[in-house]
Amino acid sequence: MVIERAKRNKVTITLSSSIDSYGLQRLIDYVKYLEATAKSKAKQAEVDQLADEVNASWWTKNKRRFIK
């Protein structure tokens, strides 16, 4: 693995092609999450509440697909 700091605040990571693609995708998703939320001022409690609301709404709309 090679990590290089490039111009314009960029980092280049070079990996062997033998690396597990599933694990690599999870790592990339996590890094995208960190980048997307870096400037967020939301508190964890607010995020948790929003997630609960979204999950409840989804379940209300979709439970008939799972429970017959």
PQR file with spaces between the fields and no chain letter, atoms N, CA, C, O and H, PARSE charges and radii, in Angstrom:
ATOM       1  N    MET     1       0.847   -1.164    0.000 -0.4000 1.5000
ATOM       2  CA   MET     1       0.000    0.000    0.000 -0.0000 2.0000
ATOM       3  C    MET     1       0.895    1.229    0.000  0.5500 1.7000
ATOM       4  O    MET     1       1.894    1.303    0.715 -0.5500 1.4000
ATOM       5  N    VAL     2       0.497    2.200   -0.834 -0.4000 1.5000
ATOM       6  CA   VAL     2       1.225    3.459   -0.922 -0.0000 2.0000
ATOM       7  C    VAL     2       0.229    4.591   -0.707  0.5500 1.7000
ATOM       8  O    VAL     2      -0.819    4.633   -1.350 -0.5500 1.4000
ATOM       9  H    VAL     2      -0.315    2.140   -1.415  0.4000 1.0000
ATOM      10  N    ILE     3       0.558    5.502    0.196 -0.4000 1.5000
ATOM      11  CA   ILE     3      -0.293    6.663    0.459 -0.0000 2.0000
ATOM      12  C    ILE     3       0.517    7.900    0.107  0.5500 1.7000
ATOM      13  O    ILE     3       1.628    8.097    0.600 -0.5500 1.4000
ATOM      14  H    ILE     3       1.410    5.468    0.719  0.4000 1.0000
ATOM      15  N    GLU     4      -0.068    8.739   -0.767 -0.4000 1.5000
ATOM      16  CA   GLU     4       0.621    9.951   -1.202 -0.0000 2.0000
ATOM      17  C    GLU     4      -0.291   11.153   -1.022  0.5500 1.7000
ATOM      18  O    GLU     4      -1.488   11.084   -1.303 -0.5500 1.4000
ATOM      19  H    GLU     4      -0.970    8.578   -1.167  0.4000 1.0000
ATOM      20  N    ARG     5       0.278   12.243   -0.557 -0.4000 1.5000
ATOM      21  CA   ARG     5      -0.459   13.504   -0.505 -0.0000 2.0000
ATOM      22  C    ARG     5      -0.230   14.193   -1.839  0.5500 1.7000
ATOM      23  O    ARG     5       0.908   14.460   -2.224 -0.5500 1.4000
ATOM      24  H    ARG     5       1.250   12.299   -0.330  0.4000 1.0000
ATOM      25  N    ALA     6      -1.313   14.478   -2.535 -0.4000 1.5000
ATOM      26  CA   ALA     6      -1.230   15.140   -3.832 -0.0000 2.0000
ATOM      27  C    ALA     6      -1.547   16.617   -3.665  0.5500 1.7000
ATOM      28  O    ALA     6      -1.784   17.092   -2.554 -0.5500 1.4000
ATOM      29  H    ALA     6      -2.237   14.261   -2.221  0.4000 1.0000
ATOM      30  N    LYS     7      -1.550   17.317   -4.753 -0.4000 1.5000
ATOM      31  CA   LYS     7      -1.881   18.738   -4.729 -0.0000 2.0000
ATOM      32  C    LYS     7      -3.357   18.921   -4.423  0.5500 1.7000
ATOM      33  O    LYS     7      -4.151   17.988   -4.543 -0.5500 1.4000
ATOM      34  H    LYS     7      -1.358   16.930   -5.655  0.4000 1.0000
ATOM      35  N    ARG     8      -3.715   20.142   -4.024 -0.4000 1.5000
ATOM      36  CA   ARG     8      -5.109   20.529   -3.766 -0.0000 2.0000
ATOM      37  C    ARG     8      -5.775   19.688   -2.681  0.5500 1.7000
ATOM      38  O    ARG     8      -6.940   19.314   -2.813 -0.5500 1.4000
ATOM      39  H    ARG     8      -3.071   20.900   -3.927  0.4000 1.0000
ATOM      40  N    ASN     9      -5.055   19.395   -1.628 -0.4000 1.5000
ATOM      41  CA   ASN     9      -5.633   18.689   -0.481 -0.0000 2.0000
ATOM      42  C    ASN     9      -6.211   17.322   -0.842  0.5500 1.7000
ATOM      43  O    ASN     9      -7.263   16.943   -0.325 -0.5500 1.4000
ATOM      44  H    ASN     9      -4.109   19.699   -1.520  0.4000 1.0000
ATOM      45  N    LYS    10      -5.558   16.597   -1.698 -0.4000 1.5000
ATOM      46  CA   LYS    10      -5.993   15.260   -2.109 -0.0000 2.0000
ATOM      47  C    LYS    10      -4.999   14.229   -1.593  0.5500 1.7000
ATOM      48  O    LYS    10      -3.814   14.515   -1.422 -0.5500 1.4000
ATOM      49  H    LYS    10      -4.704   16.904   -2.117  0.4000 1.0000
ATOM      50  N    VAL    11      -5.511   13.017   -1.347 -0.4000 1.5000
ATOM      51  CA   VAL    11      -4.677   11.895   -0.930 -0.0000 2.0000
ATOM      52  C    VAL    11      -4.913   10.759   -1.905  0.5500 1.7000
ATOM      53  O    VAL    11      -6.057   10.427   -2.215 -0.5500 1.4000
ATOM      54  H    VAL    11      -6.474   12.785   -1.486  0.4000 1.0000
ATOM      55  N    THR    12      -3.837   10.166   -2.388 -0.4000 1.5000
ATOM      56  CA   THR    12      -3.938    9.025   -3.297 -0.0000 2.0000
ATOM      57  C    THR    12      -3.471    7.782   -2.560  0.5500 1.7000
ATOM      58  O    THR    12      -2.385    7.765   -1.982 -0.5500 1.4000
ATOM      59  H    THR    12      -2.908   10.436   -2.136  0.4000 1.0000
ATOM      60  N    ILE    13      -4.307    6.729   -2.582 -0.4000 1.5000
ATOM      61  CA   ILE    13      -3.970    5.460   -1.946 -0.0000 2.0000
ATOM      62  C    ILE    13      -3.918    4.395   -3.037  0.5500 1.7000
ATOM      63  O    ILE    13      -4.895    4.194   -3.759 -0.5500 1.4000
ATOM      64  H    ILE    13      -5.190    6.743   -3.052  0.4000 1.0000
ATOM      65  N    THR    14      -2.796    3.724   -3.157 -0.4000 1.5000
ATOM      66  CA   THR    14      -2.634    2.654   -4.133 -0.0000 2.0000
ATOM      67  C    THR    14      -2.578    1.331   -3.383  0.5500 1.7000
ATOM      68  O    THR    14      -1.763    1.150   -2.478 -0.5500 1.4000
ATOM      69  H    THR    14      -2.002    3.887   -2.570  0.4000 1.0000
ATOM      70  N    LEU    15      -3.468    0.395   -3.776 -0.4000 1.5000
ATOM      71  CA   LEU    15      -3.579   -0.889   -3.100 -0.0000 2.0000
ATOM      72  C    LEU    15      -3.324   -2.028   -4.062  0.5500 1.7000
ATOM      73  O    LEU    15      -3.464   -1.879   -5.276 -0.5500 1.4000
ATOM      74  H    LEU    15      -4.130    0.542   -4.511  0.4000 1.0000
ATOM      75  N    SER    16      -2.955   -3.148   -3.516 -0.4000 1.5000
ATOM      76  CA   SER    16      -2.803   -4.365   -4.301 -0.0000 2.0000
ATOM      77  C    SER    16      -4.171   -4.817   -4.798  0.5500 1.7000
ATOM      78  O    SER    16      -5.171   -4.652   -4.099 -0.5500 1.4000
ATOM      79  H    SER    16      -2.842   -3.269   -2.530  0.4000 1.0000
ATOM      80  N    SER    17      -4.222   -5.379   -5.989 -0.4000 1.5000
ATOM      81  CA   SER    17      -5.496   -5.850   -6.533 -0.0000 2.0000
ATOM      82  C    SER    17      -6.018   -7.079   -5.799  0.5500 1.7000
ATOM      83  O    SER    17      -7.155   -7.492   -6.024 -0.5500 1.4000
ATOM      84  H    SER    17      -3.410   -5.513   -6.558  0.4000 1.0000
ATOM      85  N    SER    18      -5.219   -7.662   -4.939 -0.4000 1.5000
ATOM      86  CA   SER    18      -5.654   -8.848   -4.203 -0.0000 2.0000
ATOM      87  C    SER    18      -6.484   -8.514   -2.959  0.5500 1.7000
ATOM      88  O    SER    18      -6.947   -9.413   -2.258 -0.5500 1.4000
ATOM      89  H    SER    18      -4.295   -7.327   -4.756  0.4000 1.0000
ATOM      90  N    ILE    19      -6.665   -7.237   -2.694 -0.4000 1.5000
ATOM      91  CA   ILE    19      -7.413   -6.845   -1.497 -0.0000 2.0000
ATOM      92  C    ILE    19      -8.886   -7.233   -1.645  0.5500 1.7000
ATOM      93  O    ILE    19      -9.437   -7.204   -2.745 -0.5500 1.4000
ATOM      94  H    ILE    19      -6.289   -6.506   -3.264  0.4000 1.0000
ATOM      95  N    ASP    20      -9.505   -7.593   -0.537 -0.4000 1.5000
ATOM      96  CA   ASP    20     -10.917   -7.992   -0.512 -0.0000 2.0000
ATOM      97  C    ASP    20     -11.793   -6.819   -0.948  0.5500 1.7000
ATOM      98  O    ASP    20     -11.791   -5.772   -0.300 -0.5500 1.4000
ATOM      99  H    ASP    20      -9.057   -7.617    0.357  0.4000 1.0000
ATOM     100  N    SER    21     -12.542   -6.985   -2.042 -0.4000 1.5000
ATOM     101  CA   SER    21     -13.315   -5.876   -2.587 -0.0000 2.0000
ATOM     102  C    SER    21     -14.487   -5.488   -1.672  0.5500 1.7000
ATOM     103  O    SER    21     -14.841   -4.311   -1.605 -0.5500 1.4000
ATOM     104  H    SER    21     -12.543   -7.835   -2.569  0.4000 1.0000
ATOM     105  N    TYR    22     -15.086   -6.440   -0.976 -0.4000 1.5000
ATOM     106  CA   TYR    22     -16.189   -6.129   -0.070 -0.0000 2.0000
ATOM     107  C    TYR    22     -15.694   -5.246    1.079  0.5500 1.7000
ATOM     108  O    TYR    22     -16.309   -4.228    1.397 -0.5500 1.4000
ATOM     109  H    TYR    22     -14.799   -7.397   -1.030  0.4000 1.0000
ATOM     110  N    GLY    23     -14.600   -5.637    1.685 -0.4000 1.5000
ATOM     111  CA   GLY    23     -14.036   -4.848    2.780 -0.0000 2.0000
ATOM     112  C    GLY    23     -13.589   -3.479    2.306  0.5500 1.7000
ATOM     113  O    GLY    23     -13.760   -2.487    3.013 -0.5500 1.4000
ATOM     114  H    GLY    23     -14.101   -6.464    1.427  0.4000 1.0000
ATOM     115  N    LEU    24     -13.022   -3.421    1.119 -0.4000 1.5000
ATOM     116  CA   LEU    24     -12.586   -2.151    0.555 -0.0000 2.0000
ATOM     117  C    LEU    24     -13.786   -1.237    0.310  0.5500 1.7000
ATOM     118  O    LEU    24     -13.714   -0.040    0.584 -0.5500 1.4000
ATOM     119  H    LEU    24     -12.883   -4.227    0.544  0.4000 1.0000
ATOM     120  N    GLN    25     -14.882   -1.786   -0.203 -0.4000 1.5000
ATOM     121  CA   GLN    25     -16.079   -0.977   -0.441 -0.0000 2.0000
ATOM     122  C    GLN    25     -16.636   -0.436    0.866  0.5500 1.7000
ATOM     123  O    GLN    25     -17.077    0.712    0.920 -0.5500 1.4000
ATOM     124  H    GLN    25     -14.940   -2.759   -0.426  0.4000 1.0000
ATOM     125  N    ARG    26     -16.623   -1.238    1.914 -0.4000 1.5000
ATOM     126  CA   ARG    26     -17.087   -0.759    3.222 -0.0000 2.0000
ATOM     127  C    ARG    26     -16.206    0.384    3.725  0.5500 1.7000
ATOM     128  O    ARG    26     -16.704    1.360    4.285 -0.5500 1.4000
ATOM     129  H    ARG    26     -16.265   -2.171    1.871  0.4000 1.0000
ATOM     130  N    LEU    27     -14.905    0.256    3.522 -0.4000 1.5000
ATOM     131  CA   LEU    27     -13.975    1.306    3.929 -0.0000 2.0000
ATOM     132  C    LEU    27     -14.233    2.587    3.133  0.5500 1.7000
ATOM     133  O    LEU    27     -14.245    3.679    3.702 -0.5500 1.4000
ATOM     134  H    LEU    27     -14.500   -0.537    3.067  0.4000 1.0000
ATOM     135  N    ILE    28     -14.438    2.461    1.829 -0.4000 1.5000
ATOM     136  CA   ILE    28     -14.717    3.621    0.983 -0.0000 2.0000
ATOM     137  C    ILE    28     -16.023    4.285    1.413  0.5500 1.7000
ATOM     138  O    ILE    28     -16.099    5.511    1.494 -0.5500 1.4000
ATOM     139  H    ILE    28     -14.428    1.575    1.366  0.4000 1.0000
ATOM     140  N    ASP    29     -17.045    3.482    1.689 -0.4000 1.5000
ATOM     141  CA   ASP    29     -18.319    4.038    2.143 -0.0000 2.0000
ATOM     142  C    ASP    29     -18.140    4.819    3.443  0.5500 1.7000
ATOM     143  O    ASP    29     -18.738    5.881    3.614 -0.5500 1.4000
ATOM     144  H    ASP    29     -16.983    2.486    1.623  0.4000 1.0000
ATOM     145  N    TYR    30     -17.327    4.302    4.353 -0.4000 1.5000
ATOM     146  CA   TYR    30     -17.084    4.986    5.622 -0.0000 2.0000
ATOM     147  C    TYR    30     -16.348    6.305    5.402  0.5500 1.7000
ATOM     148  O    TYR    30     -16.670    7.313    6.030 -0.5500 1.4000
ATOM     149  H    TYR    30     -16.841    3.439    4.214  0.4000 1.0000
ATOM     150  N    VAL    31     -15.368    6.295    4.515 -0.4000 1.5000
ATOM     151  CA   VAL    31     -14.623    7.521    4.222 -0.0000 2.0000
ATOM     152  C    VAL    31     -15.541    8.554    3.566  0.5500 1.7000
ATOM     153  O    VAL    31     -15.438    9.745    3.861 -0.5500 1.4000
ATOM     154  H    VAL    31     -15.106    5.476    4.004  0.4000 1.0000
ATOM     155  N    LYS    32     -16.431    8.115    2.686 -0.4000 1.5000
ATOM     156  CA   LYS    32     -17.413    9.025    2.084 -0.0000 2.0000
ATOM     157  C    LYS    32     -18.320    9.623    3.153  0.5500 1.7000
ATOM     158  O    LYS    32     -18.642   10.811    3.110 -0.5500 1.4000
ATOM     159  H    LYS    32     -16.514    7.148    2.446  0.4000 1.0000
ATOM     160  N    TYR    33     -18.729    8.799    4.108 -0.4000 1.5000
ATOM     161  CA   TYR    33     -19.558    9.275    5.225 -0.0000 2.0000
ATOM     162  C    TYR    33     -18.799   10.346    6.023  0.5500 1.7000
ATOM     163  O    TYR    33     -19.357   11.395    6.345 -0.5500 1.4000
ATOM     164  H    TYR    33     -18.468    7.835    4.143  0.4000 1.0000
ATOM     165  N    LEU    34     -17.544   10.078    6.335 -0.4000 1.5000
ATOM     166  CA   LEU    34     -16.752   11.058    7.089 -0.0000 2.0000
ATOM     167  C    LEU    34     -16.627   12.366    6.323  0.5500 1.7000
ATOM     168  O    LEU    34     -16.736   13.447    6.901 -0.5500 1.4000
ATOM     169  H    LEU    34     -17.091    9.225    6.073  0.4000 1.0000
ATOM     170  N    GLU    35     -16.399   12.262    5.023 -0.4000 1.5000
ATOM     171  CA   GLU    35     -16.266   13.453    4.200 -0.0000 2.0000
ATOM     172  C    GLU    35     -17.584   14.233    4.135  0.5500 1.7000
ATOM     173  O    GLU    35     -17.587   15.462    4.204 -0.5500 1.4000
ATOM     174  H    GLU    35     -16.310   11.383    4.553  0.4000 1.0000
ATOM     175  N    ALA    36     -18.696   13.515    4.004 -0.4000 1.5000
ATOM     176  CA   ALA    36     -20.005   14.157    3.891 -0.0000 2.0000
ATOM     177  C    ALA    36     -20.442   14.819    5.193  0.5500 1.7000
ATOM     178  O    ALA    36     -21.164   15.815    5.165 -0.5500 1.4000
ATOM     179  H    ALA    36     -18.694   12.516    3.948  0.4000 1.0000
ATOM     180  N    THR    37     -20.019   14.288    6.316 -0.4000 1.5000
ATOM     181  CA   THR    37     -20.471   14.801    7.609 -0.0000 2.0000
ATOM     182  C    THR    37     -19.426   15.655    8.331  0.5500 1.7000
ATOM     183  O    THR    37     -19.639   16.066    9.471 -0.5500 1.4000
ATOM     184  H    THR    37     -19.432   13.479    6.339  0.4000 1.0000
ATOM     185  N    ALA    38     -18.328   15.915    7.685 -0.4000 1.5000
ATOM     186  CA   ALA    38     -17.222   16.625    8.335 -0.0000 2.0000
ATOM     187  C    ALA    38     -17.623   17.993    8.867  0.5500 1.7000
ATOM     188  O    ALA    38     -17.141   18.405    9.923 -0.5500 1.4000
ATOM     189  H    ALA    38     -18.154   15.582    6.758  0.4000 1.0000
ATOM     190  N    LYS    39     -18.482   18.697    8.168 -0.4000 1.5000
ATOM     191  CA   LYS    39     -18.856   20.051    8.586 -0.0000 2.0000
ATOM     192  C    LYS    39     -20.221   20.101    9.261  0.5500 1.7000
ATOM     193  O    LYS    39     -20.749   21.182    9.521 -0.5500 1.4000
ATOM     194  H    LYS    39     -18.873   18.363    7.310  0.4000 1.0000
ATOM     195  N    SER    40     -20.782   18.957    9.538 -0.4000 1.5000
ATOM     196  CA   SER    40     -22.106   18.906   10.159 -0.0000 2.0000
ATOM     197  C    SER    40     -22.039   19.366   11.608  0.5500 1.7000
ATOM     198  O    SER    40     -21.091   19.070   12.335 -0.5500 1.4000
ATOM     199  H    SER    40     -20.353   18.079    9.326  0.4000 1.0000
ATOM     200  N    LYS    41     -23.066   20.092   12.000 -0.4000 1.5000
ATOM     201  CA   LYS    41     -23.168   20.532   13.386 -0.0000 2.0000
ATOM     202  C    LYS    41     -24.260   19.775   14.125  0.5500 1.7000
ATOM     203  O    LYS    41     -24.596   20.101   15.263 -0.5500 1.4000
ATOM     204  H    LYS    41     -23.837   20.332   11.410  0.4000 1.0000
ATOM     205  N    ALA    42     -24.809   18.759   13.466 -0.4000 1.5000
ATOM     206  CA   ALA    42     -25.860   17.955   14.082 -0.0000 2.0000
ATOM     207  C    ALA    42     -25.288   17.149   15.241  0.5500 1.7000
ATOM     208  O    ALA    42     -24.154   16.674   15.188 -0.5500 1.4000
ATOM     209  H    ALA    42     -24.536   18.494   12.542  0.4000 1.0000
ATOM     210  N    LYS    43     -26.083   17.008   16.276 -0.4000 1.5000
ATOM     211  CA   LYS    43     -25.681   16.196   17.424 -0.0000 2.0000
ATOM     212  C    LYS    43     -26.131   14.764   17.185  0.5500 1.7000
ATOM     213  O    LYS    43     -27.093   14.525   16.455 -0.5500 1.4000
ATOM     214  H    LYS    43     -27.004   17.394   16.319  0.4000 1.0000
ATOM     215  N    GLN    44     -25.444   13.822   17.790 -0.4000 1.5000
ATOM     216  CA   GLN    44     -25.762   12.412   17.595 -0.0000 2.0000
ATOM     217  C    GLN    44     -27.205   12.103   17.977  0.5500 1.7000
ATOM     218  O    GLN    44     -27.854   11.293   17.315 -0.5500 1.4000
ATOM     219  H    GLN    44     -24.663   14.016   18.383  0.4000 1.0000
ATOM     220  N    ALA    45     -27.715   12.727   19.022 -0.4000 1.5000
ATOM     221  CA   ALA    45     -29.098   12.495   19.442 -0.0000 2.0000
ATOM     222  C    ALA    45     -30.075   12.922   18.344  0.5500 1.7000
ATOM     223  O    ALA    45     -31.088   12.258   18.123 -0.5500 1.4000
ATOM     224  H    ALA    45     -27.188   13.385   19.560  0.4000 1.0000
ATOM     225  N    GLU    46     -29.776   14.023   17.658 -0.4000 1.5000
ATOM     226  CA   GLU    46     -30.629   14.480   16.561 -0.0000 2.0000
ATOM     227  C    GLU    46     -30.582   13.512   15.382  0.5500 1.7000
ATOM     228  O    GLU    46     -31.605   13.230   14.757 -0.5500 1.4000
ATOM     229  H    GLU    46     -28.954   14.563   17.838  0.4000 1.0000
ATOM     230  N    VAL    47     -29.407   13.014   15.090 -0.4000 1.5000
ATOM     231  CA   VAL    47     -29.250   12.042   14.005 -0.0000 2.0000
ATOM     232  C    VAL    47     -30.004   10.764   14.348  0.5500 1.7000
ATOM     233  O    VAL    47     -30.692   10.202   13.496 -0.5500 1.4000
ATOM     234  H    VAL    47     -28.576   13.243   15.597  0.4000 1.0000
ATOM     235  N    ASP    48     -29.881   10.309   15.568 -0.4000 1.5000
ATOM     236  CA   ASP    48     -30.584    9.096   16.000 -0.0000 2.0000
ATOM     237  C    ASP    48     -32.097    9.268   15.909  0.5500 1.7000
ATOM     238  O    ASP    48     -32.799    8.351   15.482 -0.5500 1.4000
ATOM     239  H    ASP    48     -29.321   10.765   16.260  0.4000 1.0000
ATOM     240  N    GLN    49     -32.601   10.431   16.306 -0.4000 1.5000
ATOM     241  CA   GLN    49     -34.038   10.693   16.249 -0.0000 2.0000
ATOM     242  C    GLN    49     -34.517   10.680   14.800  0.5500 1.7000
ATOM     243  O    GLN    49     -35.558   10.095   14.501 -0.5500 1.4000
ATOM     244  H    GLN    49     -32.031   11.175   16.653  0.4000 1.0000
ATOM     245  N    LEU    50     -33.775   11.314   13.903 -0.4000 1.5000
ATOM     246  CA   LEU    50     -34.141   11.329   12.491 -0.0000 2.0000
ATOM     247  C    LEU    50     -34.134    9.917   11.919  0.5500 1.7000
ATOM     248  O    LEU    50     -35.036    9.548   11.167 -0.5500 1.4000
ATOM     249  H    LEU    50     -32.930   11.790   14.146  0.4000 1.0000
ATOM     250  N    ALA    51     -33.133    9.135   12.268 -0.4000 1.5000
ATOM     251  CA   ALA    51     -33.059    7.749   11.795 -0.0000 2.0000
ATOM     252  C    ALA    51     -34.254    6.943   12.287  0.5500 1.7000
ATOM     253  O    ALA    51     -34.818    6.151   11.532 -0.5500 1.4000
ATOM     254  H    ALA    51     -32.401    9.436   12.879  0.4000 1.0000
ATOM     255  N    ASP    52     -34.646    7.134   13.542 -0.4000 1.5000
ATOM     256  CA   ASP    52     -35.824    6.440   14.084 -0.0000 2.0000
ATOM     257  C    ASP    52     -37.091    6.829   13.322  0.5500 1.7000
ATOM     258  O    ASP    52     -37.925    5.977   13.017 -0.5500 1.4000
ATOM     259  H    ASP    52     -34.188    7.777   14.156  0.4000 1.0000
ATOM     260  N    GLU    53     -37.227    8.115   13.020 -0.4000 1.5000
ATOM     261  CA   GLU    53     -38.399    8.579   12.276 -0.0000 2.0000
ATOM     262  C    GLU    53     -38.441    7.986   10.867  0.5500 1.7000
ATOM     263  O    GLU    53     -39.496    7.555   10.402 -0.5500 1.4000
ATOM     264  H    GLU    53     -36.549    8.807   13.268  0.4000 1.0000
ATOM     265  N    VAL    54     -37.312    7.967   10.204 -0.4000 1.5000
ATOM     266  CA   VAL    54     -37.238    7.405    8.850 -0.0000 2.0000
ATOM     267  C    VAL    54     -37.551    5.915    8.878  0.5500 1.7000
ATOM     268  O    VAL    54     -38.309    5.424    8.042 -0.5500 1.4000
ATOM     269  H    VAL    54     -36.455    8.317   10.582  0.4000 1.0000
ATOM     270  N    ASN    55     -36.980    5.201    9.824 -0.4000 1.5000
ATOM     271  CA   ASN    55     -37.229    3.764    9.927 -0.0000 2.0000
ATOM     272  C    ASN    55     -38.692    3.465   10.229  0.5500 1.7000
ATOM     273  O    ASN    55     -39.263    2.539    9.653 -0.5500 1.4000
ATOM     274  H    ASN    55     -36.365    5.600   10.504  0.4000 1.0000
ATOM     275  N    ALA    56     -39.305    4.233   11.121 -0.4000 1.5000
ATOM     276  CA   ALA    56     -40.708    4.023   11.453 -0.0000 2.0000
ATOM     277  C    ALA    56     -41.591    4.290   10.242  0.5500 1.7000
ATOM     278  O    ALA    56     -42.532    3.544    9.971 -0.5500 1.4000
ATOM     279  H    ALA    56     -38.841    4.986   11.589  0.4000 1.0000
ATOM     280  N    SER    57     -41.287    5.342    9.527 -0.4000 1.5000
ATOM     281  CA   SER    57     -42.057    5.683    8.332 -0.0000 2.0000
ATOM     282  C    SER    57     -41.921    4.584    7.279  0.5500 1.7000
ATOM     283  O    SER    57     -42.908    4.172    6.671 -0.5500 1.4000
ATOM     284  H    SER    57     -40.523    5.949    9.747  0.4000 1.0000
ATOM     285  N    TRP    58     -40.703    4.119    7.073 -0.4000 1.5000
ATOM     286  CA   TRP    58     -40.473    3.056    6.084 -0.0000 2.0000
ATOM     287  C    TRP    58     -41.250    1.799    6.484  0.5500 1.7000
ATOM     288  O    TRP    58     -41.885    1.165    5.641 -0.5500 1.4000
ATOM     289  H    TRP    58     -39.901    4.453    7.567  0.4000 1.0000
ATOM     290  N    TRP    59     -41.199    1.444    7.755 -0.4000 1.5000
ATOM     291  CA   TRP    59     -41.870    0.230    8.209 -0.0000 2.0000
ATOM     292  C    TRP    59     -43.379    0.346    8.025  0.5500 1.7000
ATOM     293  O    TRP    59     -44.029   -0.614    7.613 -0.5500 1.4000
ATOM     294  H    TRP    59     -40.684    1.959    8.439  0.4000 1.0000
ATOM     295  N    THR    60     -43.935    1.505    8.326 -0.4000 1.5000
ATOM     296  CA   THR    60     -45.373    1.718    8.151 -0.0000 2.0000
ATOM     297  C    THR    60     -45.771    1.511    6.686  0.5500 1.7000
ATOM     298  O    THR    60     -46.810    0.918    6.397 -0.5500 1.4000
ATOM     299  H    THR    60     -43.407    2.285    8.661  0.4000 1.0000
ATOM     300  N    LYS    61     -44.954    1.995    5.787 -0.4000 1.5000
ATOM     301  CA   LYS    61     -45.257    1.881    4.358 -0.0000 2.0000
ATOM     302  C    LYS    61     -44.995    0.490    3.793  0.5500 1.7000
ATOM     303  O    LYS    61     -45.599    0.121    2.786 -0.5500 1.4000
ATOM     304  H    LYS    61     -44.110    2.477    6.022  0.4000 1.0000
ATOM     305  N    ASN    62     -44.122   -0.283    4.402 -0.4000 1.5000
ATOM     306  CA   ASN    62     -43.678   -1.534    3.803 -0.0000 2.0000
ATOM     307  C    ASN    62     -44.007   -2.809    4.577  0.5500 1.7000
ATOM     308  O    ASN    62     -43.756   -3.906    4.077 -0.5500 1.4000
ATOM     309  H    ASN    62     -43.631    0.017    5.220  0.4000 1.0000
ATOM     310  N    LYS    63     -44.564   -2.692    5.790 -0.4000 1.5000
ATOM     311  CA   LYS    63     -44.748   -3.894    6.609 -0.0000 2.0000
ATOM     312  C    LYS    63     -45.676   -4.920    5.952  0.5500 1.7000
ATOM     313  O    LYS    63     -45.540   -6.118    6.198 -0.5500 1.4000
ATOM     314  H    LYS    63     -44.767   -1.801    6.196  0.4000 1.0000
ATOM     315  N    ARG    64     -46.605   -4.468    5.129 -0.4000 1.5000
ATOM     316  CA   ARG    64     -47.501   -5.415    4.468 -0.0000 2.0000
ATOM     317  C    ARG    64     -46.746   -6.355    3.522  0.5500 1.7000
ATOM     318  O    ARG    64     -47.221   -7.451    3.224 -0.5500 1.4000
ATOM     319  H    ARG    64     -46.715   -3.494    4.929  0.4000 1.0000
ATOM     320  N    ARG    65     -45.590   -5.932    3.061 -0.4000 1.5000
ATOM     321  CA   ARG    65     -44.767   -6.794    2.198 -0.0000 2.0000
ATOM     322  C    ARG    65     -44.131   -7.934    2.980  0.5500 1.7000
ATOM     323  O    ARG    65     -43.769   -8.957    2.399 -0.5500 1.4000
ATOM     324  H    ARG    65     -45.204   -5.042    3.303  0.4000 1.0000
ATOM     325  N    PHE    66     -43.992   -7.768    4.287 -0.4000 1.5000
ATOM     326  CA   PHE    66     -43.301   -8.761    5.107 -0.0000 2.0000
ATOM     327  C    PHE    66     -44.238   -9.561    6.015  0.5500 1.7000
ATOM     328  O    PHE    66     -43.945  -10.706    6.358 -0.5500 1.4000
ATOM     329  H    PHE    66     -44.286   -6.937    4.759  0.4000 1.0000
ATOM     330  N    ILE    67     -45.357   -8.959    6.401 -0.4000 1.5000
ATOM     331  CA   ILE    67     -46.295   -9.618    7.293 -0.0000 2.0000
ATOM     332  C    ILE    67     -47.606   -9.812    6.530  0.5500 1.7000
ATOM     333  O    ILE    67     -48.231   -8.850    6.083 -0.5500 1.4000
ATOM     334  H    ILE    67     -45.595   -8.029    6.122  0.4000 1.0000
ATOM     335  N    LYS    68     -47.998  -11.058    6.395 -0.4000 1.5000
ATOM     336  CA   LYS    68     -49.244  -11.344    5.646 -0.0000 2.0000
ATOM     337  C    LYS    68     -50.222  -12.058    6.500  0.5500 1.7000
ATOM     338  O    LYS    68     -51.320  -12.380    6.044 -0.5500 1.4000
ATOM     339  H    LYS    68     -47.490  -11.839    6.758  0.4000 1.0000
